[in-house]
Amino acid sequence: MIRVVLADDQALLRSAFRVLVDSEPDMSVTGEASDGEEALRVVREQGADVVLMDIRMPGTDGLAATRAISADPALADVRVLILTTFETDDYVVEALRAGASGFLGKGAEPGELLSAVRLVAAGEALLSPAATRGLIARFLAHGAGAEPQPSGAAALAVLTAREREVLVEVAGGLSNDEIAQRLAVSPLTVKTHVNRLLAKLAARDRAQLVVIAYETGLVRPRGGGA
């Protein structure tokens, strides 16, 4: 059973999400919060696998709450899925840096939201479609300076050549099956490489691998486009 916490300052939206989530046999809402501080308390007290987190909330916002969840070793298995009205929100990338596993527009179809919860709960990164990945790449490049982090080379030095190849493909938003096809290896082999990347780079999930790939300069955003 996937335990879901809803964090949004709009009670009507929380009610709609609760009905949707609770209608599924494999997930249930364990708690609700109207701001980030309350979300953190609910997660700690009630437990959660996935937090549907709004960014813009009064008091402690979703960004601060996401950072707090990611920084708490006791909540290492909790995944945060950012819900945003505008997918071009700069805060989205800050949330990914803070430890979020992805983001979804509030205008998404019900089926999309449920699939997103399952995807994030399984440790995947919700960074599709390709246009969204490109948006993230540009924000990562320009939001905090386009230059790679000085520690980038040292971080990548622990990786094998094949692991670097896999990291590049992960940063492109490809699934294990797609990476396997591109690199002519089995999906199980790709999964092994991804697990090693997570361990070596101390990343929570695939979303964090994408951030690391861009911030270390291993992958550069494509120019142009909006």
N, C-alpha and C positions, 0 to 999 in steps of 0.2 A: 504494500500500500504506500503510495506517494503522499507524504504529508505536506500540505501547502499552507503557507501563511500569506495573507493578503495585506499589503501595506499601501494605502491610498487615502488621501484626505477626503475623498468623495464617497460618502456612505452608500449612495445609490449604485456607484460602480462596484464597490465591494460586494453589495448584495447580489448584483448580477453575476459577478465572478464566482461567488459562493455557490449559487444555484448551478452554474455551469460545471464547476469542479466537482461538487458533491453528486452530480448526476452520473459521474463516471465510476465504474466498479473498482478501478485500480487507484483511485486517489480521493483524498478528502481534505477539507479545510480544518486545520487545527487551531487557527486563531486569526484575528484581524487587528489592524493597527491604523491609526489615523496620522501618525508621524513616525519619523525614524527612531526616536528614543523608545517609543512604545513597541515598534517592530522588533527592536533588539531584545527588549524584555520578554515579549511574547515568544520569540524564537528560543530564548534561553529557558523559559518556563514550560512551554508547551511542546517544544521540539519541532523540527521542520526538515524536510528534504529540499524543498524549493520555496523561495520567497518571491512572490510577485511584487516588485518594488517600484512604486512611483518615485520619480526624482524630486519633483517640486512639491514639497509638503511644508507646512508651517513648523517652526522650531527646528528640530534636527531633521535635515532633509535626507532623501534616499541615498545620496552620495556618501554622506557621513556614516549612515547606518551600514551601507555596504562595506565601507572601509573597516568599520568596527567588527562586523561579522567575519570578514576575511582575516583580521588580525587576531582573532580569538581561537587558540588551538582547540578548544572544546567544541568549536563550531566548524571544524575543518571539512566536514562532510556536507555542510549546508551550501546550496547553490542559489545564487541570486539572479533572477531574470528581470531585467529592467523593463518597465512599461512606460512608454513615452508618447505624448501627443504628436510631437514632431521628431521624426527619425533623424533630422539633421541637427538635433540638439547637441551642442558641444559637450554637455555634461555626460552624454552617453559614453564617450571615449574615456572621460575621467572615471566613470563608473567601471569600465573594463579594466583600467589601470588599478582601480581600487579592489578588484577581485570579482566583478560580476561575470557571469558566464555567457552573457549575450543580452540582446534587447529586442523588443517587439513593439510595434506601433499599437496604440489603443484602438485603432480602427481595424485591427486584424479580425478575420472571421473566427467564430467560436472553435472550429476544428483546428485552425492554425494555433490558437492559444493552447489548446489541450495537447497538441503535438509538440509544441514548444516546451511545455512543462515536462513531458515524458523525455524529450531529447536532453534537456538540461539535467534532469534527475539521473540520466544514464551517463553523465559526465561529458557529453558532447558540447560543442560550442554553437550557439545560435547566431551565426554570422552570415546567413544567406538572406536574400539572393546576392548575386555577384555585385550588383550596384551598391548594395549596403556595405559589402566588404571594401569596395573602392572608397566609399565615404569614410569608413573607419580608417583606412590607410592614409587618406589625405589629412584627417584630423590628427592622427598620430604623428604625421610628418610636420605639421605646422602648428599644432596646439601647444607644444612645449619645446619648440625648436626643432629644425629639420636635421640637425646633426645627430649621428648615432651617439649613444651614451658611451663615455670613456671606458666603462667596464664591459662593453660589448664584446670586444675581442677575447677577453679573459673568459667570459661566460661561454662563448662559442668554442673555445679551445678544448673543452672537455668532450666535445662531440666528435664522433667519427664522421667520415665523409658521407656515408650513407645516411646517418642521422641528420646531417645538415640538409641533404636532399629531401628527406621526409619532412623536416621542419618547413622548408620552402613550400612544399605542397600543402601542408596543414595551413600555412598562412594564406594560401590561395583559397581556403575554404573547402578543399576536397575531402570527401569521406575516405575511410580506410579502403573501401572497395575501389574507389576511383584512383587513389594513390597506388594501390596494388596493380591496377591495370596499366597505369602510366609508367611505373617502374619495373613492370614485368616480374613481380614477386607475388606471393600469396597474401591475402588479407590478414592472416594470422601473423605473418612476418611483419607487416606494417604495424599491426597492433602492438607487437613486441617493441618495435622501434619507438612508437609513440609513448609507450609506458616508460621506456628508458629516458626519453626526452623529458617527460614530466618529472622523473626522479632527479636527473642530472641538473635540470634548470629550476628545480624547486617550484614548479608551476602547479596550480590547483587543478587546472583542466585545459582543454584545447584553446579556449579563449585566451588564456594567459600565454600560451605558446605563440599565438598570433601577435600579441602585444610585444613579446620578447623578440620575435623575428623582425618586426619593424623597428623597434627601439634600438636594437643592436646593429642595424644597418644590413642585416643579412638579406632582407627583402626591402626593396625600395618601392614607394607608391608610384603608380603610373601618373604622368602629368595630364593636365587637361580635364575637362568634364566638370559637371557640377553635381 
